[in-house]
Amino acid sequence: MKRLDITSLIGISLLGIGALLLLQNLGLFRFAWDLIWGLAFAVGGVVFLLVYSRNREQWWALIPGFTLLGIGALVALDGILPGGTGNWGGALVLGAIGLAFCALYFTRRDFWWALIPAGALLTLALVVGASEFAHGDLSASLFFFGLAITFGLVYLLPTPEGRMDWALIPAAVLLLLALILLGAQTNLLGYIGPGLLLVAGLYLIFRTIRRR
């Protein structure tokens, strides 16, 4: 991507901002300021993504790039939607940052560690967005489930170093915590314990048969 391309992008954005300001002054676009700031943040995000596209070694540019795009979308939607974005506004920004780490992993498989902040942020975004429906132990259970899935993906997805067997330990611990909290919230503890014992017993029997 040449410098001229970036300059052209900024020039087009300035034209768009000027047009929005003119429409606002004419009384035809009352929420123009929200769109203007949203567009400004989005342009900043695109510039960082262009920096990364020109030089893949500048991987750090993905994080501010996606973050600014998320903030731009939040500001614009707050101006457009009658009731604003509510809790989903914060979830939108957190999700955008999480997607930055997802993009980092899928473009740089040697950066397997990016899956951990990606999963944590995407899970947190879901918890924040659903906070009106999930409270207390249920919200914590949802968070631990997300983290368990994250470490499960660290184990399953390919990396240059091979299979990350250690990731199964935090995945199992977090899954157990999620089930305990879910059981405390829904009175399922009397079923979860025996269920886990059944699963453990079947696994041991399967291992014994497989060895023979």
C-alpha positions in Angstrom: 0.0 0.0 0.0 1.6 3.2 -1.1 1.7 6.5 0.8 -0.5 8.0 -1.9 -3.2 5.4 -1.1 -3.3 6.4 2.6 -3.4 10.1 1.7 -6.3 9.5 -0.6 -8.1 7.6 2.1 -7.7 10.4 4.6 -8.7 12.9 1.9 -11.9 11.0 1.2 -12.6 10.8 4.9 -12.2 14.5 5.3 -14.6 15.1 2.4 -17.1 12.8 4.2 -16.7 14.7 7.5 -17.1 18.0 5.7 -20.3 16.8 4.1 -21.7 15.6 7.4 -20.9 19.0 9.0 -22.6 20.8 6.2 -25.7 18.7 6.5 -25.8 19.3 10.3 -25.5 23.0 9.8 -28.5 22.9 7.4 -30.5 21.0 10.0 -30.7 17.9 7.9 -28.4 15.7 10.0 -28.9 16.2 13.7 -26.7 13.3 14.9 -23.8 14.1 12.6 -21.3 14.7 15.4 -21.6 11.1 16.5 -21.1 9.9 13.0 -18.2 12.2 12.5 -16.4 11.0 15.6 -17.2 7.4 14.7 -15.8 7.9 11.3 -12.7 9.6 12.7 -12.0 6.6 15.0 -12.7 4.2 12.1 -10.3 6.0 9.8 -7.6 5.8 12.5 -8.2 2.1 12.8 -8.0 1.6 9.0 -4.7 3.5 9.0 -3.2 1.1 11.6 -4.5 -1.9 9.6 -2.8 -0.5 6.5 0.4 -0.2 8.5 0.2 -3.9 9.2 -0.7 -4.8 5.7 2.4 -3.1 4.4 4.7 -4.8 6.9 3.5 -8.0 8.7 6.3 -7.5 11.2 4.3 -4.6 12.6 1.8 -7.0 14.2 1.1 -4.6 17.1 -0.8 -2.4 14.7 -3.6 -4.9 14.6 -4.5 -4.2 18.2 -5.1 -0.4 17.9 -6.5 -0.9 14.5 -9.3 -3.2 15.6 -9.8 -1.2 18.9 -10.3 2.1 17.0 -12.8 0.4 14.6 -14.7 -0.9 17.6 -14.8 2.5 19.3 -15.9 4.1 16.0 -18.7 1.7 15.7 -19.7 2.3 19.3 -19.8 6.1 18.9 -21.7 5.9 15.6 -24.3 3.4 16.9 -24.8 5.5 20.1 -25.8 8.4 17.9 -28.0 6.3 15.5 -29.9 4.0 17.9 -32.7 5.7 19.9 -31.7 4.1 23.2 -28.0 3.8 22.5 -26.0 0.6 22.7 -26.4 0.0 26.4 -24.3 -2.8 27.8 -23.6 -4.1 24.3 -21.5 -0.9 23.7 -18.8 -2.1 26.0 -19.1 -5.6 24.7 -18.6 -4.2 21.1 -15.3 -2.6 22.1 -14.1 -5.7 24.0 -15.1 -7.9 21.2 -13.2 -5.8 18.7 -10.0 -6.1 20.8 -10.5 -9.8 21.1 -10.9 -10.1 17.3 -7.5 -8.3 17.0 -5.8 -11.1 18.8 -7.8 -13.7 16.8 -6.5 -12.0 13.6 -3.0 -12.1 15.1 -3.1 -15.8 15.6 -4.5 -16.7 12.2 -1.9 -14.6 10.5 1.0 -15.6 12.8 0.6 -19.2 13.9 3.7 -18.8 16.0 1.8 -16.4 18.2 -0.3 -19.1 19.7 -0.4 -17.1 23.0 -2.8 -14.6 21.2 -5.6 -17.2 21.6 -5.6 -16.6 25.4 -6.3 -12.8 25.4 -8.6 -13.4 22.4 -10.8 -15.9 24.2 -10.7 -14.0 27.5 -11.8 -10.7 25.8 -14.5 -12.3 23.6 -15.8 -14.1 26.7 -15.8 -10.9 28.7 -17.6 -9.2 25.9 -20.3 -11.8 26.0 -20.6 -11.5 29.8 -20.8 -7.7 29.7 -23.4 -7.8 26.9 -25.6 -10.4 28.6 -25.2 -8.8 32.1 -28.9 -7.8 32.0 -29.9 -11.5 31.8 -27.0 -13.3 33.6 -26.2 -12.2 37.2 -24.0 -13.4 40.0 -22.9 -17.0 39.8 -24.5 -17.5 36.4 -22.4 -14.6 34.9 -19.2 -16.1 36.6 -20.1 -19.5 35.3 -20.4 -18.1 31.7 -17.0 -16.5 32.1 -15.3 -19.7 33.3 -17.0 -21.7 30.5 -15.5 -19.2 28.0 -12.0 -19.5 29.5 -12.3 -23.3 29.5 -13.1 -23.2 25.8 -10.2 -20.8 25.2 -7.7 -23.2 26.7 -9.4 -26.1 24.9 -8.7 -24.3 21.6 -5.1 -23.7 22.7 -4.8 -27.4 22.9 -6.7 -28.3 19.7 -5.5 -25.6 17.2 -2.2 -26.1 15.4 1.0 -24.3 16.5 4.6 -24.5 15.2 5.6 -25.9 18.6 3.1 -28.8 18.3 0.2 -29.8 20.6 0.0 -27.7 23.8 -0.9 -30.6 26.2 -0.5 -28.3 29.3 -3.6 -26.3 28.2 -5.8 -29.3 29.1 -5.1 -28.6 32.8 -6.5 -25.0 33.1 -9.3 -26.1 30.7 -10.4 -28.9 33.0 -10.1 -26.7 36.2 -12.0 -23.8 34.6 -14.7 -26.2 33.3 -15.1 -27.7 36.8 -15.4 -24.2 38.3 -18.0 -23.3 35.7 -20.1 -26.4 36.4 -19.9 -25.8 40.2 -21.1 -22.3 39.8 -23.8 -23.3 37.4 -24.9 -26.0 39.7 -25.1 -23.6 42.7 -27.2 -21.3 40.6 -29.6 -23.9 39.2 -29.6 -26.5 42.0 -27.8 -29.1 39.7 -25.0 -30.0 42.1 -26.8 -33.2 43.0 -26.5 -34.2 39.3 -23.2 -32.8 38.3 -21.2 -34.8 40.9 -22.5 -38.2 39.9 -22.3 -37.2 36.3 -18.6 -36.4 36.6 -18.0 -39.7 38.3 -19.7 -41.6 35.5 -17.7 -39.8 32.9 -14.4 -40.5 34.8 -15.4 -44.1 35.2 -16.2 -44.6 31.5 -12.9 -42.9 30.6 -10.8 -45.2 32.8 -12.6 -48.3 31.4 -12.0 -47.0 27.9 -8.3 -46.6 28.6 -8.1 -50.1 30.0 -9.8 -51.6 27.0 -7.7 -49.6 24.6 -4.4 -50.8 26.2 -5.4 -54.4 26.0 
